[in-house]
Amino acid sequence: MNIVYALSGEGRGHGSLARAVLPVLQRAGHRLKIVTYGQSLGQLEDYDVLPIRGIKHYYDRHSRLSLLRSIAKNAGVLSYYVSNWKTIRRQLKDFSPDLFIVNFEPFTPLIARSLKVPVLSFDNQHALLCLKQRVPEGLRMSAWTTKTAIRLVAPRAEHYVVITFFPIENDRSNVHVVPPVVNDEIRQLSPGNGSKVLVYLKHPNARFLKILRQMDGQFLIYGYDTAITDGNLTYRVFNSQMPAELGDCKAVMGTAGLSLISEAVWLKKPFFGIPLKNEFEQTMSAMAVKQMGFGDFSEDPTKEQIQQFLGNLDGYRRSLGEYRFDPDAAARKLLELIAATPGRD
């Protein structure tokens, strides 16, 4: 079957998910065309990729997602699609697609509909439409904005494969809830219990790093694209050693994206989430980490909160030790739904 796999290029999580499931689809004999932009391009350069422009998030100087700035900066994306619609549609039509799998990329489902090709949505964002827990008062505007955006991505898809590590409500037959996916390079690790804490920050956070410099212990910092040492902070450029360092660290701290959380949970690493402000998805994931006993979170962590987290690592490890999930379940569900999708004549 010919499958268009379209994904967001915002952050590294979408590309990480693709790197885990695309080889499974290839081994099953499916032919793939990847459509993406941004950071995902570098992660998927070994595939047949159609580069496009896509929506990005923009933040203010306080690391808060800025809705107005994001709307203004992304205005050109809509005009790009209007101008390039025929070209992109023709390139995808020439691929003779039987199915579009969409990982939170809003424009390719429109092309799929114009080509009368079915759409399968595959992401963790749609889990936010099925939350069991009540949204806290201070998050309601962020929740409304996020949920509205999610509903605009792949509306009326034939199926939704929804990734989550926390319980959600679902009574729809075309919504399939699956646990997180973990890459082979993470699954092959033999986790240790070293002395360092691994930190990943999607967006600079000088205040947080200032607090870490005041603390005992060593911290490995990813996300700044530099390789220097500043006291007890060792900055790393993303490299092939990151998985090994993740496996050997004593705890993980940083931006509360699902990919990093899933890897930490799989490796039984206590996690301290620092959700980006106004990022409702990250805040709910970080809250779930705390509720499930896997760690803690704060948008503006204090030295006391970090010390408390590091002082309770054994307790978090006990909760993590009791949690199990099948990282192959999502790929199996995709293959099952693909098999049930009729090919083009």
N, C-alpha and C positions, 0 to 999 in steps of 0.2 A: 504494500500500500504506500502511496505517496503522501507524506505528512508534512504540512507546514507547521513548524514549531516557532511561535512568536512569543517573545518575552521582553519584559521591561529591562532597561539597562541602568536603572537607578540603584546604586549600591552593588554589593557583590553577591547578595543572597540569591537573586534570580539566576545568575550565571552558575552559581554553585549547585543549585537544584538541577539545572539543565545538564551539567557535567555528570550528575549521578544517574539521570534517567535516560539520556540520549543513547548511551552505549547499549542499554537494555533494548531499546527500540530497534537499534541497528542489528543486534544479534538475532532479533526476531524476524529480520529480513525486510524491515521497512526502509524506504528511501526518504531522506530528510532534507528539508530546506529550512534554514534558520533565518528568522527575521528579528533584528534587534538593533541596539544602539548603545552608546555610553560604555560603561565598564564591562558589560557582557561581551562586547566585541573582542576584547583581549582574552577573555576566558574561553571563547569558543572559536578561536581562529583556525582550528583544525577541521572545522565543518564547512559545508557549503552555505555561506552566509550572505544574505541580502541586507546591507547596511541601510538604515533609515534614520530619520530624526525622531526623537521621542520626548516625552514629558519628563522633566527633572524637577527636583525639589530645591527650593532656595530658602536660605536661613538668614536671620538677622545676626547681629554681633553677639547676641546672648544665646546662640545655638537654638533659637526657637524657629520652627517652621513658619515662614511668612506666607500667608495665603495670598495677600495682595501682590507681593513681589513675585511669587510663583506664577500667578495668573499673568502678570505683565511680561515676565521673561519667557513664558511658554506661548505667548500669542503667535509667535512666528511658526510654531509647530502646526497649527491649524492651516495657515496659509501654505505651508510646505505641502501638506496633504492635498489641498485643493489643487495646487500647481502640479503635483506629481502623481495624482491619483491614477491617471491612465497608464503611466509608465510602470508604476508599482503593480497595478492590477494585471497588466500584460505580462510582466515577468513572472508573477505567481500563476497566472493562467497557463503559461507555457510549461510550467512544472507539472501540470495536470493533477492538481491535488485531490485526494480523496477525503481528507480531513484536515482541519485546522485545530491544533492544540495551542491554547492561548494562556500564557502565564502573565496576567495583569498587563497586557498591552492592548490599548483600547481601539486602535484603528484597523488592525488586520481583520477583526470579526466583521467589520463593515464590508471589506473586500470579499470575505468568505460568503456573506449573504448575497452579494452581487453576482457571485459565481455559482450560487446555489449549492454550496459545500457545507456540510455540517461542522459545528464548532463544539469543542470540548474545552471547558474552562478548567485550569489546573493551577491553583495557588492557595495561599493561606489567608489572603485578605478576605475572601468570602466567609471565612469563619466568623468575622465580626458581625455579620448579619444574623447570626444564630446564637448570640451570647446568652448564657444562662444568668450570669450575674448582672445586677443592676449597675448602670453606668453612674459613677460618682458625679455629684453636682457640678464640680468644676471642670468636668470633661465633656459636658453635654454638647457644647458647640463644636468642639473637635470631633466628637462622635458623629454628629449630624453631617458635618462636612465630609468626613471620611466615608461614611456609609453611602452618602449620595454619590461620591466618586466611584465607589465599588459597584454600585448598581448600574453605572454607565459603561462598565467594562464587561463585554460579552453578555449583554442582555439577551434573554431567550436562547441561551446555548442549549444544545440537546442534553448535555450532562455537565455537572460541576463536581470535580474531584477536589475536596476541601481538606487541606493539611492543617492539623492542629495537634498540640500535645495536651490541651486542656479540654474538659467536657463542653460540648455545645448541644443545643437543641436542634433536631432535624426530623421533620415528618414528610419530606418530599422524596419521592421515589427516584428522581434524577439527581439528587445530591448525595454524594458518596464521601463519607468522612473517613480519612485515613491518618495514621500517625506520621510524624516527620520522616524525611528522607535524610540519610547520612552517606556521604561519599565513601568509596572504598578505601581511600587513603587514610581516613579517620578510623574506619572499622577495623583496619589491619593493625592498628597500634596496640601495643601492650601498655596500658596506662601506668604511669608511675606516680609518685607523690613527692615531687621535688620541693625546693624551697622558694621558688619564684612564683609570682602572680602574673598571668598574661592579661594584657589590657588591649582592647581594640576600640578605637574611637573613629566613627564615621566622619565626625565633624570636630574641629579643634575645640578643646575644653581646657583652657589655661588654668582656670580656677581649680579644677579637679587635679591636674598635674601638680600644681603648687602644694596641694594637700599631701599628695603621695610623696613629694620630696621631703616632707616633714616627718615621715613615718619610718619605722624600722622595716627592714626587708627589701627585697629586690623586685623590680617591676619591669617586665618586657612590654614595650609600647609599640603597637602596630597602628597604622593609619595616617602617619605623618610623612610617609615617603622619604624618610631620612634615616641614616645609620650613624648615630652618635651616642655617646654616653654622657649623661648629666647627673652626677652623683649616683643615687640608687635607681635611676631611670635609664634603661638601655633601649634606645629607639631602633626599631627594625623596619627595613623595607620588606614588603611581601616577598617571600621566597619559599623554596621547597622545604625549608626547615621548619616552617610555621606549624604544620601538623604535629611534628615530633615535639616541638616546644609546648604545644597545646596539650599533648598527651602526658607530658612530664611535669606540668605546672601543678601547683597546689590549689589554685582557684582561678576563676576567670571573671574579669570585670569589663564592662563596656557597654556600647550601644546595644539596645535590646532587640536586635533583629532575630527572626526565627532561626536562621541558619546557624548563627553562633550559639544561641541557646540550645538548639538541638544537638550540636556537637558536644557542648559542655555536659548536657544531660546524658548523652550516650557514653561519654568517658567518665561519668560520675564525678564531675568537677563542680563544686559549689559556684554559684553564679550571682554576681552583683550587677543588676541592670541599671544603666543610666539612660533611660529613654529620652530621645530628643523631644523637646517641648512642642506641643501641638501635634505630635505624632501619636494619634490615638492607638494605632495598631501596636506600637512599641510599648506604650504604657500598659495596655491590657495584657500583653505577654509578660511584662515585668511583674505585674500584679499577680499573675498566675504562678510565676516562679516562687513568689513569696508565699502564696496561699498553699502551694503544694509542698512547702518546706525545703525547696531546693536552694534557697538563697534569699536575697533581699534586693531592694531597689530604692532609688531616689533620683529625682530630676536634678537636684542640687545637693549631692552628698556632702556631709560634713565629716570631719576627722573622726568624730565620735561614732558615727554610723559605720564608717569603714572599719574602725577598730572593733566594733561589735560584731560585724560580719566576719572578720578574720579570726575573732575569738570563738566563733561558733561553727567552725568548719566541720568538726566531727559530727555535730548534729545534722547538718545539711547532708553529709555523706550517708548517714543512716537512712534518711528519706530517699535519697537518690538510689541507694542500694535496693530499695523495695520497688522501684519503678522499672517496668519493662515495656519495650515497644518493638514492633517489627519494622525495620527500616526498608524492607522490600515490599511492604503492603501497597504503597502508592503505585509503584511500577507494575505490580501484578494487576491492580485495578485498571490502570491505563491499558494494559494489554487485553484485558477482558472486554473493555468497552470498545477498543479498536477492532477486536475480532467480531463484535456485534454490529459494527458499522458497515453497511453495504458499500462496496467500491463503485467507482464510476463505470459506466458502460463503455 
